[in-house]
Structure formats: structure tokens, C-alpha cells
Amino acid sequence: MGNNDTIATLRELPAKQRMDLILADPEAKSLARSLPEQELYWLIKEIGETDAMGLWELASPEQRTFILDMELWDKWNFTADKSYEWLGHLLEAGEEVVAEQLPHLDLELLLLMLEKEISVGGGIGELLPDEERTADWDHTFDNLYFITFKNDKHARAVGSFLDIVYRTNHELYLGIMEGVKSEVEDELEELAFRFRSGRLADLGFPEPEEAQSLYARIDPASFVLEGGKELFPAAVHRHLPARPGAAESLLGRLLARPGAEEINQELSYLVNSALVVDGTALHDREAMLAIFERVHGYLNIALEFLARNDEEKAAAILAGERLKRLFRLGFSIVMDLAKQARDLTSDDYATGKALRALTATPPRYYRAFDPDGVDGFREFREMADVERVREFLDRV
């Protein structure tokens, strides 16, 4: 059985079982590296970073770079604490993995990580000023550059990392030493973010400005199908995590039909857009799963709104209409409820809680409206949710 067939079989299993079978496979490294970057990342997040370190060690440099692009940024901002956490994971994987990864790490990213951790003096062909010559430096690898560690908490990990860089990639070592001495943080962050955005764009993640247009509202009453969508063969199969009950929805049944791979490719881009807008969902598993549920729910609401119970009509709409327009329609239907809720108040506990859920960003569905009457919240999933909430608002 080839890797693609094996992966297709594994996708039907729970995440932990999937990982265990990959790790036990005689071709574990080849199997892990054949997973799309995003799918491996979701698998690691579902299991938990600490328990999934075996997958991290087997990953390709490109897969690890994607994971770092997801983990080390909070929207537009670099998060230093996460970078030291993942530096630790990289060192745990061993020197061979670190050396393999080094050519795939942007110098600007490394400088962002290290400039707060080390001070550097000296340099090739330089005469040390008196204050540098007499300074009490912590370490030197070559008697040319001298290092002082600024943060005892990270000193050991940073020192171990620089030691591997010095021994295995001397050109990068020189770049780090000179860079820490001279670079400006704001410029580094801007450059590192630009390189990261370019990589993510190649994998189907839009720029934040483009992604934000996903939430532009439209008038459901005047919505007209445009059609004319061109579907292109999927270059890489994107496997999206399933949410409970999704397969039974109108959208879920359509996506399960043969030949839906191209639709899934478009759906993946839509999910990526929503993840980019949210920002934190890129590296928070629970927020990520909420995004999947929201995208599926809004699309399903739009299809039910347009086709009612006519599955073939819904299939034609799904094949011909851009998913972004359908998402905006579903979103706008839910936002109409939120707009109505903003004008209402109540001293009743349950009523007040339902109204607060509707006026949240994004609006949430109060689960007390479900048959099981749970006191909690979830994403909107279907037109029946919309109709129950509309009836509730009319009563209030």
C-alpha cells in the first residue's frame, strides 16, 4: 500500500491512533512527511504538542517551518515566548534535526528570537574597544565574537542552539553574530512577517486584508446567485478536521459525494481565510475547531436558505457558486439576528444569556434552545437554529 492509500485509511481513525500507527510504521518518516503541512499541524495540535513530539521529529523541514509560522505569530506580532518553547522542542528532537532545519529558518526570525537573549561583541577584523576587551563575557565559540546571555531562563537552550549553529552552519553563525550586533527590531519583525506571509500564501492562506473581506455583509433578501465558478483539480488533497454531526448536514452530505475534492480545495481556502481573520485560531486548537464549525455552519445555512430540502439544487449551487459568497450569505443571515438582539433586554437569566450570546463577536447559539436544553453555547449550524432564535426574538 502506498503512502497516499495509507494516509487515506488513517484519516478515518482518531488522532492518537493515527499517530501511533504512523510512528509504528517501518517507513514512519516517509509516511509523516507525505502528509500536507497543514494536516500534520492539525494532527499535532489535536494530540497536543508534548504528546506528539514523535511526529515533530519525523517532520520534514518544510512541515516544521509551517508549524513555526503558525505558532510564533499572533496576527501581525511575533511572540517571543512561543519561539523559546519551540526552540526547546527543536533541541529535544536532536542535533541532526536542528542541523537539518537551520537552512530553512529565516535569519530575520532567528535574530528576533536571539536579540533579547544575547549581547554580542567583537567581530572579524575588528579591534575591540577597551570596554569590550575588558567586559566579563559569558562565552565565545571562536575568540572572535563574544557573547553574554541576558536571560538565565533561556541561556542553556540558546547556548546549545548556537553551539550547533557554529559547528554545522558557520555562515549562519556569522550572520547571527553580526545581525544581533546591528539589526533594528522593528525592521526585523516586518521582514520576518513578510517572508512568513509569502510562505503561507503559497499554501493557500490569504493576506489579512483579503481574508477580512470574508465578513463583508450582504442583504439575504436581495441575494442573487452569480454562478460561473470554475473548479480546478486539487493539487494536494486538504483533509479538514470533521466536527461532530457535520456529515449529517446538507453540506456534509454533498461533500461526501464522489468528485467533491475540488470543492474541498476551495473549502480549505475559505477555512484558511477565517483562521487568518481570527489570528489566535491559527495556533489554538479549540479556537481552530470553532472556526471549522463556524465555516461549515454558515455555508450549510446558506445552502438551506437557497435550496430548502432540495439536495440536487443545493449540489448545483455548491458546484456553481463561490463558497466565499455563500459564507457571506450565511454570516449575514446570522448577523440579522444579532442586529435584532441588540435592541432587546431582559432581566430573565436564560433570556439575558441568549441575548448576550447573539450580540457576541461572532454571534453564538444558546444551546438551551436545543432539545437537550444544555446551558452553553455553540456555533450556528443550520436554518433550524436560525428559525428557533428568530421565534425567540419575536417573543422577547
Protein Blocks (a to p, Z undefined) as FASTA:
>chain_A
ZZklmmmmmmmpcfklmmmmmmmpmklmmmmmmpcfklmmmmmmmnopklmmmmmmmpcf
klmmmmmmmmmpghjaccfklmmmmmmmmmmnojklmmmmmmmpcfklmmmmmmmmpcce
ejehiacdfklmmpccfbdfklmaccddfblklmmmmmmmmmmmmmmommlmmmmmmmmm
mmcfklmmmmmmmmmmmmmmmnopacfklmmmmmpccdfklgcceejiacdddfbacddd
ddehklmmmklmmmmpghilmmmmmmmmmmmmmmmmnommmmpmklmmmmmmmmmmmmmm
mmmmmnomalklmmmmmmmpcfklmmmmmmmmmmmmmmmmmmpccfbfklmmmmmmmmpc
cddddfklpmnlpacddddfbfklmmmmmmmmmmZZ
